[in-house]
Amino acid sequence: MRKVLIVAALVAASPASAGLVDPSVTSVTAPSGKPGYSMKCSGWMRTIEDCYKKAAELCPHGYVIENQQQSTQGIPQGNGSTVIIQRDYMLITCKDAPKQDAPAEKNPD
C-alpha cells in the first residue's frame, strides 16, 4: 500500500498533472502550401484540448484546422485484457495578422 501511495504522489507532482505536457509539435508545409504545424495531441496526459491550447499559443491571430485525425487502437495484454489507446493528430495553419488601414493623408492647404 505504501508503494501505491508513493507512486500516486509522484504522479500528482509530475509536470503532466500540472498541465505542463505540451503536444508534440512539428513545423510542416500544409497541403495548401502555407507553413503549418503538425501536432500529436494524444499520449500520456495529453488530450485534444491541449492541441487547441497549443494552436492558440502558436497562432496569436487565429488558426485554421487543415486536417484532424483520430484513431483508436487495442493493445492485447498478457493477462487476456486489452488496453484501448486513442490517438489524436491535428494539422493547423496560422491566420495572417489583420491588415491595418494606412493612415489617411492630410490635405495640405
N, CA, C and O atoms as a MOPAC input file, in Angstrom:
PM7 MOZYME 1SCF
protein

 N      0.82600 1    -1.19200 1     0.00000 1
 C      0.00000 1     0.00000 1     0.00000 1
 C      0.87100 1     1.25600 1     0.00000 1
 O      0.53000 1     2.25500 1    -0.63400 1
 N      1.98800 1     1.20000 1     0.71000 1
 C      2.87000 1     2.35500 1     0.78300 1
 C      3.43200 1     2.69300 1    -0.60000 1
 O      3.56100 1     3.86700 1    -0.94900 1
 N      3.77100 1     1.65300 1    -1.39500 1
 C      4.30300 1     1.88300 1    -2.74400 1
 C      3.26200 1     2.56000 1    -3.62300 1
 O      3.59600 1     3.43500 1    -4.42200 1
 N      2.01400 1     2.16400 1    -3.48200 1
 C      0.93700 1     2.76800 1    -4.27100 1
 C      0.81100 1     4.24500 1    -3.92300 1
 O      0.63900 1     5.06900 1    -4.82200 1
 N      0.89200 1     4.59900 1    -2.65600 1
 C      0.78500 1     5.99100 1    -2.24100 1
 C      1.95900 1     6.81700 1    -2.75500 1
 O      1.78200 1     7.96900 1    -3.15100 1
 N      3.15800 1     6.23500 1    -2.75100 1
 C      4.32800 1     6.94700 1    -3.25800 1
 C      4.18900 1     7.21000 1    -4.74700 1
 O      4.46100 1     8.31700 1    -5.21100 1
 N      3.76500 1     6.19700 1    -5.50200 1
 C      3.57300 1     6.37100 1    -6.94600 1
 C      2.49000 1     7.40900 1    -7.20500 1
 O      2.64900 1     8.25500 1    -8.08400 1
 N      1.39800 1     7.36000 1    -6.46200 1
 C      0.31600 1     8.33400 1    -6.63900 1
 C      0.81000 1     9.75000 1    -6.35500 1
 O      0.42900 1    10.69000 1    -7.05300 1
 N      1.65200 1     9.90900 1    -5.33800 1
 C      2.19100 1    11.23100 1    -5.00700 1
 C      3.11900 1    11.72800 1    -6.10700 1
 O      3.10200 1    12.91400 1    -6.43700 1
 N      3.92800 1    10.84100 1    -6.68100 1
 C      4.82400 1    11.23400 1    -7.76400 1
 C      4.04400 1    11.65500 1    -9.00700 1
 O      4.39900 1    12.63400 1    -9.66400 1
 N      2.99300 1    10.92200 1    -9.32400 1
 C      2.17000 1    11.28300 1   -10.48100 1
 C      1.48600 1    12.62000 1   -10.24800 1
 O      1.42300 1    13.44600 1   -11.15800 1
 N      0.98000 1    12.84400 1    -9.05800 1
 C      0.29500 1    14.10300 1    -8.74900 1
 C      1.24400 1    15.28900 1    -8.82900 1
 O      0.82100 1    16.40100 1    -9.14700 1
 N      2.52100 1    15.06500 1    -8.54500 1
 C      3.50000 1    16.15300 1    -8.55900 1
 C      4.22000 1    16.27800 1    -9.90300 1
 O      5.09200 1    17.13300 1   -10.06100 1
 N      3.86600 1    15.44600 1   -10.85300 1
 C      4.57200 1    15.45400 1   -12.13600 1
 C      4.17400 1    16.65500 1   -12.97700 1
 O      3.10400 1    17.22500 1   -12.76800 1
 N      5.03000 1    17.05400 1   -13.94000 1
 C      4.68200 1    18.16700 1   -14.82900 1
 C      3.41200 1    17.90400 1   -15.61800 1
 O      2.66900 1    18.83900 1   -15.91600 1
 N      3.14800 1    16.64800 1   -15.96200 1
 C      1.95500 1    16.34000 1   -16.74900 1
 C      0.68800 1    16.64600 1   -15.97000 1
 O     -0.26500 1    17.19600 1   -16.52200 1
 N      0.66900 1    16.29700 1   -14.69500 1
 C     -0.53800 1    16.54900 1   -13.91800 1
 C     -0.74700 1    18.03200 1   -13.67100 1
 O     -1.85500 1    18.46100 1   -13.35000 1
 N      0.29800 1    18.80800 1   -13.81600 1
 C      0.17600 1    20.25900 1   -13.64600 1
 C     -0.17600 1    20.94400 1   -14.96400 1
 O     -0.20300 1    22.17300 1   -15.03200 1
 N     -0.44700 1    20.16300 1   -16.01000 1
 C     -0.80000 1    20.73200 1   -17.30100 1
 C      0.39900 1    21.25600 1   -18.05900 1
 O      0.25600 1    22.14900 1   -18.89400 1
 N      1.59000 1    20.71500 1   -17.78500 1
 C      2.80200 1    21.21200 1   -18.42300 1
 C      3.28800 1    20.33100 1   -19.55800 1
 O      4.37300 1    20.56900 1   -20.08800 1
 N      2.52600 1    19.32500 1   -19.94600 1
 C      2.92700 1    18.45200 1   -21.03700 1
 C      2.27000 1    18.96800 1   -22.31000 1
 O      1.07000 1    18.79100 1   -22.51700 1
 N      3.06000 1    19.60100 1   -23.15000 1
 C      2.54300 1    20.13700 1   -24.40600 1
 C      2.42900 1    19.03300 1   -25.43900 1
 O      3.12800 1    18.02300 1   -25.36500 1
 N      1.54200 1    19.23300 1   -26.40500 1
 C      1.50300 1    18.30300 1   -27.52700 1
 C      2.82900 1    18.32500 1   -28.27800 1
 O      3.55300 1    19.32000 1   -28.26000 1
 N      3.12800 1    17.23000 1   -28.92700 1
 C      4.31500 1    17.15500 1   -29.76900 1
 C      4.04100 1    17.97700 1   -31.02800 1
 O      3.05600 1    17.72100 1   -31.72100 1
 N      4.89800 1    18.96600 1   -31.34200 1
 C      4.67000 1    19.89200 1   -32.46000 1
 C      5.83000 1    19.81200 1   -33.44100 1
 O      6.99600 1    19.82900 1   -33.04600 1
 N      5.49300 1    19.72400 1   -34.74300 1
 C      6.49000 1    19.71300 1   -35.80900 1
 C      6.09500 1    20.75200 1   -36.85000 1
 O      4.93900 1    20.79700 1   -37.27100 1
 N      7.04500 1    21.59100 1   -37.27000 1
 C      6.78100 1    22.55400 1   -38.34700 1
 C      6.72600 1    21.80200 1   -39.67100 1
 O      7.59600 1    20.98200 1   -39.96400 1
 N      5.69300 1    22.08700 1   -40.47100 1
 C      5.49100 1    21.39900 1   -41.74500 1
 C      4.97400 1    22.39200 1   -42.78500 1
 O      4.63300 1    23.52900 1   -42.45700 1
 N      4.92100 1    21.95500 1   -44.02000 1
 C      4.22700 1    22.69600 1   -45.06700 1
 C      2.89400 1    21.99600 1   -45.28200 1
 O      2.85800 1    20.80800 1   -45.60200 1
 N      1.80600 1    22.72400 1   -45.10800 1
 C      0.46800 1    22.15800 1   -45.25600 1
 C      0.16600 1    21.88800 1   -46.72300 1
 O      0.83400 1    22.44700 1   -47.59300 1
 N     -0.81700 1    21.05100 1   -47.02300 1
 C     -1.19600 1    20.79800 1   -48.41900 1
 C     -1.54500 1    22.07900 1   -49.18400 1
 O     -1.42100 1    22.12600 1   -50.40800 1
 N     -1.97300 1    23.10200 1   -48.47100 1
 C     -2.30800 1    24.38300 1   -49.10600 1
 C     -1.05700 1    25.14500 1   -49.53100 1
 O     -1.14600 1    26.14600 1   -50.24100 1
 N      0.13100 1    24.66000 1   -49.08700 1
 C      1.38200 1    25.33600 1   -49.40400 1
 C      1.82500 1    26.31500 1   -48.33300 1
 O      2.94600 1    26.82300 1   -48.37600 1
 N      0.94600 1    26.58400 1   -47.36700 1
 C      1.28700 1    27.50400 1   -46.28100 1
 C      2.09600 1    26.77400 1   -45.21100 1
 O      1.96100 1    25.56200 1   -45.04300 1
 N      2.93300 1    27.51200 1   -44.49200 1
 C      3.61600 1    26.89700 1   -43.35200 1
 C      2.58600 1    26.52300 1   -42.29100 1
 O      1.59900 1    27.23000 1   -42.08700 1
 N      2.83100 1    25.41700 1   -41.62900 1
 C      1.88300 1    24.98000 1   -40.62300 1
 C      2.55700 1    24.17700 1   -39.53700 1
 O      3.78300 1    24.09600 1   -39.46100 1
 N      1.72700 1    23.58400 1   -38.70000 1
 C      2.20300 1    22.78200 1   -37.58300 1
 C      1.41900 1    21.47800 1   -37.52900 1
 O      0.19100 1    21.47100 1   -37.60900 1
 N      2.14200 1    20.38700 1   -37.39300 1
 C      1.53900 1    19.08500 1   -37.16500 1
 C      1.68300 1    18.78100 1   -35.68300 1
 O      2.77700 1    18.88000 1   -35.12700 1
 N      0.58100 1    18.41400 1   -35.04400 1
 C      0.61000 1    18.17900 1   -33.60400 1
 C      0.06600 1    16.80400 1   -33.26200 1
 O     -0.96400 1    16.38300 1   -33.78700 1
 N      0.76400 1    16.11200 1   -32.38200 1
 C      0.28700 1    14.86200 1   -31.81500 1
 C     -0.36100 1    15.24100 1   -30.49300 1
 O      0.30500 1    15.71400 1   -29.57200 1
 N     -1.65200 1    15.02900 1   -30.41400 1
 C     -2.42600 1    15.52200 1   -29.27400 1
 C     -2.70900 1    14.45000 1   -28.24200 1
 O     -3.37400 1    14.72200 1   -27.24200 1
 N     -2.22700 1    13.24800 1   -28.45700 1
 C     -2.53000 1    12.16800 1   -27.53000 1
 C     -1.24500 1    11.64000 1   -26.92500 1
 O     -0.14600 1    12.02200 1   -27.32600 1
 N     -1.39700 1    10.77800 1   -25.98000 1
 C     -0.25100 1    10.23700 1   -25.27000 1
 C     -0.47000 1    10.43500 1   -23.79500 1
 O     -1.57000 1    10.77000 1   -23.35600 1
 N      0.57400 1    10.22800 1   -23.03600 1
 C      0.44700 1    10.29300 1   -21.59000 1
 C      0.04400 1    11.69600 1   -21.15600 1
 O      0.79600 1    12.65300 1   -21.33900 1
 N     -1.13200 1    11.80600 1   -20.58700 1
 C     -1.65400 1    13.04500 1   -20.00800 1
 C     -1.90000 1    14.15000 1   -21.03800 1
 O     -1.93800 1    15.32500 1   -20.67100 1
 N     -2.06700 1    13.80200 1   -22.32000 1
 C     -2.37500 1    14.80400 1   -23.34700 1
 C     -3.74700 1    14.51300 1   -23.93400 1
 O     -4.14400 1    13.35500 1   -24.06800 1
 N     -4.46700 1    15.57300 1   -24.28200 1
 C     -5.78200 1    15.43000 1   -24.89100 1
 C     -5.88500 1    16.37800 1   -26.07800 1
 O     -4.99500 1    17.19800 1   -26.30500 1
 N     -6.96000 1    16.26500 1   -26.82700 1
 C     -7.18600 1    17.14700 1   -27.97100 1
 C     -7.29400 1    18.60200 1   -27.50200 1
 O     -6.92000 1    19.51800 1   -28.23400 1
 N     -7.80200 1    18.81200 1   -26.28700 1
 C     -7.90400 1    20.17300 1   -25.75100 1
 C     -6.52200 1    20.81400 1   -25.61000 1
 O     -6.37500 1    22.02500 1   -25.77100 1
 N     -5.50800 1    19.99100 1   -25.30800 1
 C     -4.14500 1    20.51300 1   -25.22500 1
 C     -3.68100 1    21.03300 1   -26.58300 1
 O     -2.94500 1    22.01700 1   -26.65300 1
 N     -4.11100 1    20.37500 1   -27.66400 1
 C     -3.73900 1    20.84400 1   -29.00100 1
 C     -4.42800 1    22.17000 1   -29.32700 1
 O     -3.82100 1    23.04700 1   -29.94200 1
 N     -5.66800 1    22.32000 1   -28.92700 1
 C     -6.34900 1    23.59500 1   -29.16100 1
 C     -5.63500 1    24.73200 1   -28.42900 1
 O     -5.47000 1    25.82300 1   -28.97300 1
 N     -5.21700 1    24.46800 1   -27.19900 1
 C     -4.49200 1    25.48800 1   -26.43500 1
 C     -3.15300 1    25.81200 1   -27.09500 1
 O     -2.78000 1    26.98100 1   -27.19800 1
 N     -2.42300 1    24.77700 1   -27.54500 1
 C     -1.12700 1    24.99200 1   -28.17900 1
 C     -1.30400 1    25.73600 1   -29.50000 1
 O     -0.49400 1    26.60300 1   -29.82600 1
 N     -2.34000 1    25.41800 1   -30.26100 1
 C     -2.60200 1    26.11600 1   -31.51700 1
 C     -2.83200 1    27.60000 1   -31.26700 1
 O     -2.35400 1    28.43800 1   -32.03100 1
 N     -3.55500 1    27.92800 1   -30.21200 1
 C     -3.79200 1    29.33900 1   -29.88100 1
 C     -2.49000 1    30.04200 1   -29.49900 1
 O     -2.31300 1    31.22200 1   -29.80100 1
 N     -1.57200 1    29.31900 1   -28.83100 1
 C     -0.27200 1    29.90600 1   -28.48500 1
 C      0.57400 1    30.13500 1   -29.74600 1
 O      1.21200 1    31.17800 1   -29.89000 1
 N      0.57100 1    29.15300 1   -30.65500 1
 C      1.38900 1    29.23600 1   -31.85900 1
 C      0.86500 1    30.27600 1   -32.83900 1
 O      1.63600 1    30.87100 1   -33.59100 1
 N     -0.43400 1    30.49200 1   -32.83000 1
 C     -1.07900 1    31.36800 1   -33.81600 1
 C     -1.89800 1    32.44300 1   -33.09200 1
 O     -3.10400 1    32.27400 1   -32.91500 1
 N     -1.27400 1    33.52600 1   -32.67800 1
 C     -1.98600 1    34.53500 1   -31.89300 1
 C     -3.12800 1    35.22300 1   -32.64200 1
 O     -3.99500 1    35.82700 1   -32.01000 1
 N     -3.14600 1    35.14400 1   -33.97800 1
 C     -4.21700 1    35.77900 1   -34.75400 1
 C     -5.26100 1    34.76700 1   -35.21200 1
 O     -6.11400 1    35.07500 1   -36.04400 1
 N     -5.18800 1    33.56000 1   -34.66400 1
 C     -6.13700 1    32.51000 1   -35.01200 1
 C     -5.49000 1    31.47100 1   -35.91200 1
 O     -4.37800 1    31.65600 1   -36.40500 1
 N     -6.19900 1    30.39100 1   -36.11200 1
 C     -5.66500 1    29.29100 1   -36.91300 1
 C     -6.78500 1    28.58400 1   -37.66200 1
 O     -7.96600 1    28.72200 1   -37.34300 1
 N     -6.37200 1    27.82200 1   -38.66900 1
 C     -7.29000 1    27.00700 1   -39.45000 1
 C     -6.86000 1    25.56100 1   -39.26500 1
 O     -5.68500 1    25.23200 1   -39.43000 1
 N     -7.81000 1    24.69500 1   -38.92300 1
 C     -7.50600 1    23.27300 1   -38.81700 1
 C     -7.56800 1    22.69600 1   -40.22700 1
 O     -8.64600 1    22.56300 1   -40.80600 1
 N     -6.40500 1    22.35400 1   -40.77200 1
 C     -6.31300 1    21.81200 1   -42.13300 1
 C     -6.71900 1    20.33900 1   -42.15600 1
 O     -7.31600 1    19.86800 1   -43.12400 1
 N     -6.39000 1    19.61400 1   -41.08300 1
 C     -6.69800 1    18.18800 1   -41.00800 1
 C     -6.70200 1    17.78100 1   -39.53800 1
 O     -5.89900 1    18.26400 1   -38.74000 1
 N     -7.60900 1    16.89600 1   -39.20600 1
 C     -7.65700 1    16.36900 1   -37.84900 1
 C     -8.01000 1    14.89500 1   -37.95100 1
 O     -8.98800 1    14.52900 1   -38.60400 1
 N     -7.21900 1    14.05100 1   -37.31100 1
 C     -7.45200 1    12.60900 1   -37.36300 1
 C     -7.51700 1    12.05100 1   -35.95900 1
 O     -6.83600 1    12.51100 1   -35.04300 1
 N     -8.35900 1    11.04500 1   -35.82500 1
 C     -8.49500 1    10.36700 1   -34.54800 1
 C     -8.58600 1     8.87700 1   -34.83500 1
 O     -9.32900 1     8.45200 1   -35.71900 1
 N     -7.83700 1     8.09600 1   -34.09300 1
 C     -7.90800 1     6.64900 1   -34.25300 1
 C     -7.85800 1     5.99400 1   -32.88600 1
 O     -7.37400 1     6.57000 1   -31.91100 1
 N     -8.36600 1     4.78900 1   -32.84500 1
 C     -8.35900 1     4.00700 1   -31.61500 1
 C     -7.66500 1     2.69000 1   -31.90300 1
 O     -7.89900 1     2.06500 1   -32.93800 1
 N     -6.80600 1     2.27200 1   -30.97800 1
 C     -6.06000 1     1.03700 1   -31.16600 1
 C     -6.17000 1     0.20800 1   -29.89500 1
 O     -6.04900 1     0.73000 1   -28.78700 1
 N     -6.40000 1    -1.08200 1   -30.06500 1
 C     -6.42800 1    -2.00300 1   -28.93900 1
 C     -5.09700 1    -2.73000 1   -28.84500 1
 O     -4.59700 1    -3.24700 1   -29.84500 1
 N     -4.52400 1    -2.77400 1   -27.65600 1
 C     -3.24700 1    -3.45500 1   -27.44900 1
 C     -3.49200 1    -4.60200 1   -26.47000 1
 O     -3.78900 1    -4.37800 1   -25.29700 1
 N     -3.36300 1    -5.85000 1   -26.97500 1
 C     -3.57600 1    -7.00400 1   -26.09400 1
 C     -2.52800 1    -7.06300 1   -24.98300 1
 O     -1.34700 1    -6.79800 1   -25.20600 1
 N     -2.98000 1    -7.41100 1   -23.80400 1
 C     -2.09400 1    -7.55900 1   -22.65200 1
 C     -1.89000 1    -9.04600 1   -22.36800 1
 O     -2.67900 1    -9.88200 1   -22.81000 1
 N     -0.86000 1    -9.36100 1   -21.65100 1
 C     -0.53700 1   -10.75100 1   -21.35200 1
 C     -1.58600 1   -11.46500 1   -20.51800 1
 O     -1.64500 1   -12.69500 1   -20.52900 1
 N     -2.40500 1   -10.73200 1   -19.80400 1
 C     -3.40800 1   -11.34900 1   -18.92900 1
 C     -4.74700 1   -11.57100 1   -19.63100 1
 O     -5.73300 1   -11.92300 1   -18.98500 1
 N     -4.78800 1   -11.36800 1   -20.95100 1
 C     -6.02400 1   -11.57500 1   -21.70200 1
 C     -6.86600 1   -10.32000 1   -21.87500 1
 O     -7.84300 1   -10.34000 1   -22.62300 1
 N     -6.51700 1    -9.24000 1   -21.21100 1
 C     -7.26700 1    -7.99600 1   -21.36800 1
 C     -6.67500 1    -7.17900 1   -22.52100 1
 O     -5.61300 1    -7.51100 1   -23.04800 1
 N     -7.36100 1    -6.13000 1   -22.89700 1
 C     -6.91100 1    -5.24400 1   -23.96900 1
 C     -6.95200 1    -3.80900 1   -23.46400 1
 O     -7.93000 1    -3.37400 1   -22.85700 1
 N     -5.87300 1    -3.08700 1   -23.72800 1
 C     -5.81800 1    -1.66800 1   -23.38300 1
 C     -6.17700 1    -0.88700 1   -24.64400 1
 O     -5.60100 1    -1.12000 1   -25.70600 1
 N     -7.12100 1     0.03100 1   -24.52800 1
 C     -7.55600 1     0.85200 1   -25.66300 1
 C     -6.81800 1     2.18200 1   -25.60300 1
 O     -6.82700 1     2.86400 1   -24.57900 1
 N     -6.18000 1     2.54200 1   -26.70800 1
 C     -5.43600 1     3.80100 1   -26.79900 1
 C     -6.05500 1     4.65200 1   -27.89200 1
 O     -6.26800 1     4.18700 1   -29.01100 1
 N     -6.33900 1     5.89500 1   -27.56200 1
 C     -6.85500 1     6.83800 1   -28.55500 1
 C     -5.71600 1     7.72400 1   -29.01900 1
 O     -4.94600 1     8.22800 1   -28.20100 1
 N     -5.60300 1     7.91800 1   -30.32400 1
 C     -4.55900 1     8.76500 1   -30.89600 1
 C     -5.23100 1     9.91100 1   -31.65700 1
 O     -6.11200 1     9.69400 1   -32.48900 1
 N     -4.78800 1    11.14400 1   -31.34800 1
 C     -5.33100 1    12.33600 1   -31.98900 1
 C     -4.19600 1    13.12000 1   -32.63200 1
 O     -3.13600 1    13.30300 1   -32.03300 1
 N     -4.42600 1    13.57800 1   -33.85300 1
 C     -3.45100 1    14.38200 1   -34.57400 1
 C     -4.16700 1    15.58000 1   -35.17800 1
 O     -5.34200 1    15.49600 1   -35.53800 1
 N     -3.45100 1    16.70000 1   -35.28700 1
 C     -4.04500 1    17.91000 1   -35.85700 1
 C     -2.99000 1    18.62500 1   -36.70200 1
 O     -1.82600 1    18.71900 1   -36.31300 1
 N     -3.41200 1    19.12300 1   -37.85800 1
 C     -2.56300 1    19.93300 1   -38.72600 1
 C     -3.22000 1    21.30300 1   -38.84000 1
 O     -4.37200 1    21.41700 1   -39.25900 1
 N     -2.47500 1    22.34600 1   -38.46100 1
 C     -3.03400 1    23.69400 1   -38.49800 1
 C     -2.14400 1    24.62500 1   -39.31400 1
 O     -0.95100 1    24.37600 1   -39.49100 1
 N     -2.75000 1    25.69800 1   -39.80300 1
 C     -2.00700 1    26.82900 1   -40.36200 1
 C     -2.49400 1    28.07200 1   -39.62900 1
 O     -3.65400 1    28.16800 1   -39.22900 1
 N     -1.58600 1    29.01200 1   -39.46700 1
 C     -1.92600 1    30.24600 1   -38.74600 1
 C     -2.57900 1    31.24800 1   -39.69000 1
 O     -2.21000 1    31.35700 1   -40.85900 1
 N     -3.54400 1    31.96600 1   -39.16400 1
 C     -4.14200 1    33.06400 1   -39.91900 1
 C     -3.17700 1    34.24400 1   -39.89700 1
 O     -2.41500 1    34.42400 1   -38.94700 1
 N     -3.22500 1    35.03200 1   -40.94600 1
 C     -2.37900 1    36.21600 1   -41.01700 1
 C     -2.88100 1    37.28100 1   -40.05200 1
 O     -4.05900 1    37.31700 1   -39.69700 1
 N     -1.97600 1    38.13300 1   -39.64100 1
 C     -2.36000 1    39.26300 1   -38.79600 1
 C     -3.28400 1    40.17100 1   -39.59600 1
 O     -3.08400 1    40.34000 1   -40.79900 1
 N     -4.28200 1    40.75400 1   -38.96000 1
 C     -5.16100 1    41.66300 1   -39.68700 1
 C     -4.37000 1    42.85500 1   -40.22200 1
 O     -3.50900 1    43.41400 1   -39.54300 1
 N     -4.69100 1    43.22200 1   -41.45500 1
 C     -4.00400 1    44.36900 1   -42.05900 1
 C     -4.59400 1    45.64800 1   -41.50400 1
 O     -5.81000 1    45.81700 1   -41.41400 1
 N     -3.70200 1    46.53100 1   -41.13900 1
 C     -4.15900 1    47.81300 1   -40.62200 1
 C     -4.29400 1    48.78700 1   -41.77300 1
 O     -3.48200 1    48.78600 1   -42.69800 1
 N     -5.32100 1    49.61600 1   -41.71300 1
 C     -5.52300 1    50.61700 1   -42.75000 1
 C     -4.40800 1    51.64300 1   -42.70400 1
 O     -3.95200 1    52.04200 1   -41.63300 1
 N     -3.98300 1    52.05800 1   -43.86800 1
 C     -2.97700 1    53.10500 1   -43.93200 1
 C     -3.58000 1    54.40300 1   -43.41400 1
 O     -4.75500 1    54.68100 1   -43.65300 1
 N     -2.78600 1    55.19600 1   -42.70900 1
 C     -3.33700 1    56.45700 1   -42.21100 1
 C     -3.75000 1    57.36100 1   -43.37000 1
 O     -3.07700 1    57.42500 1   -44.39900 1
 N     -4.83900 1    58.03700 1   -43.18500 1
 C     -5.33300 1    58.94800 1   -44.23700 1
 C     -4.36300 1    60.08500 1   -44.43200 1
 O     -3.80400 1    60.62500 1   -43.47800 1
 N     -4.17300 1    60.43900 1   -45.69900 1
 C     -3.27600 1    61.56100 1   -45.99500 1
 C     -3.97800 1    62.87200 1   -45.65400 1
 O     -5.18300 1    63.02900 1   -45.85200 1
 N     -3.20200 1    63.78300 1   -45.14900 1
 C     -3.74900 1    65.09600 1   -44.83100 1
 C     -3.63100 1    65.96200 1   -46.05700 1
 O     -2.62600 1    65.91600 1   -46.76600 1
 N     -4.65100 1    66.75100 1   -46.30900 1
 C     -4.62500 1    67.68400 1   -47.42300 1
 C     -3.85000 1    68.93200 1   -47.02800 1
 O     -4.23800 1    69.63200 1   -46.09300 1
 N     -2.76400 1    69.21700 1   -47.72700 1
 C     -2.06600 1    70.47700 1   -47.40600 1
 C     -2.85900 1    71.65600 1   -47.96200 1
 O     -3.15500 1    71.70200 1   -49.15600 1
 N     -3.18700 1    72.56700 1   -47.13100 1
 C     -3.95200 1    73.75600 1   -47.55900 1
 C     -3.10200 1    74.95200 1   -47.63500 1
 O     -3.58500 1    76.03200 1   -47.97700 1

